[in-house]
Amino acid sequence: MDRPAALVVYESMFGNTEAVAQAVAEGLRLEGVTTTVVEARLAPHAVARDLDLLVVGAPTHCFSLSRSATRQDAVSQGAAPERSDLGVREWLESCRHDRRTPVALAAFDTRMSPVRWLPQSASAAALRIARKHDFRVVARAAGFVVEDTKGPLRDGELERAVAWGRELAIGIQDRAAASHVGTGR
């Protein structure tokens, strides 16, 4: 059996969500999953047929995924202007894939510590969009805490992200094993 493959697509205004994306990818790789990490503005607009898992991550802006206006607000606070070009929301809505064999998807977000529990978040919005576009959601959304708008991440969050990535990888392997039961492979 080939090694499973994952793609982690993220947007990050101040680097915190990017750090979490890299940590999730590390967890996937530790479990033997070939993993590519790419910023949403540079991500392919079609998901490869042989992809076993798509992970999307974004900062929570106004209790949801960012929009052009909220990304511009982040730029006015010091984020790099090129990071405002395209977010996970737009990428996910335009992403093409074979809907007959839905791509497995998981989502995470970063959020500020004063509002650790959110009634809505970027990852919850990503999962809603994913379902609408026939992706197969395979994990509960994960939220990682930053101390302030620009960060840093709360102590221990990167370790939690690695652990979550490992859990996702084990899920890939379990689904692959279940699909081979009774097929003689």
PyMOL commands that set and color helices and strands:
alter all, ss='L'
color gray80, all
select helices_A, chain A and resi 16-30+40-42+68-76+81-84+88-94+113-115+122-132+157-180
alter helices_A, ss='H'
color red, helices_A
select strands_A, chain A and resi 5-10+34-39+53-59+104-112+136-137+142-146
alter strands_A, ss='S'
color yellow, strands_A
deselect
rebuild
show_as cartoon
